[in-house]
Amino acid sequence: MAELTVTVVSADEQVWSGQATMVVARTKEGEIGILAGHQPLLGILAAGEVRITASDGGRIVANADDGFISVENNTVTIAARAAALA
């Protein structure tokens, strides 16, 4: 199965980075799920959880607020003013 390269950063640190099979995040337009091969996207994050399914099957949950999500070429970047692992 194809993988995503995911990075979650806050204003002052990298919160998590690694390979994943799926990312679910809350945007201003609603919740969005990202799988490998997703069309390019730039969205504004709403306050809430970012749920990541790591390639090894593990689940990572981070709380993110006030930022954006970018998807391009199986690379997902979540940049938030405030982000921390839950």
For each residue, the residues with C-beta under 8 A, 3 or more apart:
1: 21 36
2: 36 37 74
3: 19 20 21 36 55 74
4: 19 20 21 22 23 34 35 36 74 75 76
5: 18 19 20 74 75 76
6: 16 17 18 19 20 23 52 75 76 77 78
7: 14 16 17 75 76 77 78
8: 14 15 16 17 50 52 62 64 78 80 83
9: 13 14 15 77 78 79 80 83
10: 13 15 64 80 81 82 83 84
11: 80 81 82
12:
13: 9 10
14: 7 8 9 17
15: 8 9 10 62 83 84 85
16: 6 7 8 52 60 62 85
17: 6 7 8 14
18: 5 6 54 55
19: 3 4 5 6 54 55
20: 3 4 5 6 23 52 53 54 55 60 76
21: 1 3 4 35 36 53 54 55
22: 4 33 34 35 52 53
23: 4 6 20 33 34 50 51 52 53 76 78
24: 31 32 33 34 49 50 51 52
25: 31 32 34 43 45 48 49 50 51 64 69 78
26: 30 31 32 45 46 47 48 49 50
27: 30 31 32 43 44 45 46 69
28: 43 44 45 46
29: 32 43
30: 26 27
31: 24 25 26 27
32: 24 25 26 27 29 41 43 69
33: 22 23 24
34: 4 22 23 24 25 38 41 69 71 76
35: 4 21 22 38
36: 1 2 3 4 21 74
37: 2 74
38: 34 35 41 71 74
39: 71
40: 71 72 73
41: 32 34 38 69 70 71 72
42: 68 69 70 71
43: 25 27 28 29 32 68 69
44: 27 28 67 68
45: 25 26 27 28 48 64 65 66 67 68 69 78 80
46: 26 27 28
47: 26 63 64 65 66
48: 25 26 45 63 64 65
49: 24 25 26 61 62 63 64 86
50: 8 23 24 25 26 61 62 63 64 78 83
51: 23 24 25 59 60 61
52: 6 8 16 20 22 23 24 59 60 61 62
53: 20 21 22 23 57 58 59
54: 18 19 20 21 57 58 59 60
55: 3 18 19 20 21
56:
57: 53 54
58: 53 54
59: 51 52 53 54
60: 16 20 51 52 54 85
61: 49 50 51 52 85 86
62: 8 15 16 49 50 52 78 83 84 85 86
63: 47 48 49 50 82 83 84 86
64: 8 10 25 45 47 48 49 50 67 78 80 82 83
65: 45 47 48 80 81 82 83
66: 45 47 80 81 82
67: 44 45 64 78 79 80 81 83
68: 42 43 44 45 78 79 80
69: 25 27 32 34 41 42 43 45 76 77 78
70: 41 42 75 76 77 78 79
71: 34 38 39 40 41 42 75 76
72: 40 41 75
73: 40
74: 2 3 4 5 36 37 38
75: 4 5 6 7 70 71 72
76: 4 5 6 7 20 23 34 69 70 71
77: 6 7 9 69 70
78: 6 7 8 9 23 25 45 50 62 64 67 68 69 70 83
79: 9 67 68 70
80: 8 9 10 11 45 64 65 66 67 68 83
81: 10 11 65 66 67
82: 10 11 63 64 65 66
83: 8 9 10 15 50 62 63 64 65 67 78 80
84: 10 15 62 63
85: 15 16 60 61 62
86: 49 61 62 63
